[in-house]
Amino acid sequence: MNDEQLQLWNEIKRFELDDPEISLSFTDRLARENGWTIDYSIRAIAEYKKFMFLMTIANHPLTPSDQVDQVWHLHLLYTQSYWEDFCEKIIKRKIHHGPTKGGATEIAKYTDWYEKTKELYLATFQSEAPKDIWPTSEIRFSEIEFERVNRKRNWIIKKPF
């Protein structure tokens, strides 16, 4: 990282998603909505920040892991925090989120972008992305059968492997 990038990275790291004035924090909501522990949610947020930094320095499209994407989706719901506090004031650019159009061509494109994201991650942060948050492309693009489920009304039993 050059000096300008290092300064931006430090600002992104310091950016606070949790509002201490509210009962249900961003991290609490992220954990609740994904069935994650608070510790895992904190780690996912840290990886989201790394991804967003990579988005500002990359000269090619990038794709997040599903976990990072869940953080991004939630951050987008906090519109003032995302668009004004983060995009305008911290990274000083707009980063839009666009979903896939579906199909084999899109899978190939996003798989390529995901691999390039992990390569840039390694080159930038001098370490591999944690595999429990950044799985292989095979896992990333095969485990996509998600559905919102009310756990108060429904039991969820994991399938044996």
N, C-alpha and C positions, 0 to 999 in steps of 0.2 A: 504494500500500500504506500502511496505517496502521502505527503503531509496533508493535502486537502482531503484525500480519502480517509485518512486516519482521523481527522477532525470530524468528518461526517459520521464515521463509524462510532466514535465516542458519543456524539449527539444522539444517534439512533439507540445505542445501548442505554443511555440515560432516560430515554423517552418512557414515561410512565403510562401504562394502560389502565392501571387500577386507580380509581378515585377513592381516596381515604374517607370521603364524606358519605359514602353510600354503604348500605348493608350487604348488598350482593355485588361483589367486585367483578371486574372483567375475568379475573383468574377463577373465581368461584363459579361464575356462569359457564366458562369454558370447560371446567372440570365436570360440572353437572350435566351439561348438554352432550358431552362425549363419553361419559362414564370413566373419566380419568381421575387419577389422584391429583391433589394440589401440586405435589412435587413434579409430576409428569407435565402438568399444565404449565408450570413455570419454565420447565425445559423447552416445551413446545413454543412458548412465547419467545424465548431466547433464540430459537432456531428461526422463527418468523422474522425477527429483527435481522438476523444474518441474511435471510433470503431477500428481504426488502433492500438491504444494503447492496447485495449482489445485483438486484434489479437496477440500481442507480449507476453501477459501474460497468455492467455488461454491454457489449456491442452486438448482442444477439438475443433472441427471445429465451426466456427461462420458464421452467415449470416447477412448482413447489411439490413437496410430498403431500399426501393427503392430510397428515397432521398439521403441517404448516398451513395448508389451505383452509383448514377448519379455523385456525386462529385468524387468518385473513378474512374469512367470511364473517366472523363475529366482529372483527374490527370495522368492517364496512358498515355494520349496523349502527355503530357509534359514529354517525356521520360527521359530527363536528370534530371529534377526535381524529378520525381518519383523514378527512379532506382538508380541514383547516389547520389543526394542530400538528398533524404528522406530515401530510403531503406539502402543504404550503409553507409551513414554518421550519420544518426539520429538513426534509429532503429536497424541498423547493422544486418539485415537479409532480405532475399528476401520474399516478400509476393505476390504470384501470384493470379490472378483473373481467376476463371474458371466458365463458364456458366453451367446452368442446361442441362441435357441430355433429359429432358422432361419426362412426364408420372407421374402416381400416386405415384410410389415409390419415385421419385425425389421430388415431392411436399411434401410428408410426411417427407422426410429427411430434406429438407430445412426449413420446418415449425418447426421441432424439434430444428434445429440449431438456428433458429431465436429466439425461446423462450429461449434457453440457453444463447443466446447473451444478451437478455434483463435482464435475471436473473443476469448474470455476471456484466452487466452495473449497476444494482441496488446495488449489493454487493460492487462493486469497487468505484462508485461515490456517494454512499449513497443517491441517489435520483432516482426516476423513469425517464426513458427516456421521453422526451417531445413527447406527443401523435401526434402532428401535423407533426413530423418528423419520429417517430417510432410508426406507427399505430398498431392495433391488427394484429395478424397473419391472421385472416380472411380477413381483408382489404388488408394487404400486398400481399397476394397470390391470391386475386381475381381481383384486379385492375391492370391487366397486359396486357391489350390490347392497347399498345402504338404504335404509328406510327409517323414518322417524317413528319411534315407538314410545308409547306412554308406559313407563315401567310401573306405574301405580296400578294400572289396569291389566298389564300383561306380564307373564313370566318370560324370562329370556334364559334359555338353556343352550349352552355352547354345544355345537356338534363335535363328536369325537373325530380326531384326525385319522 
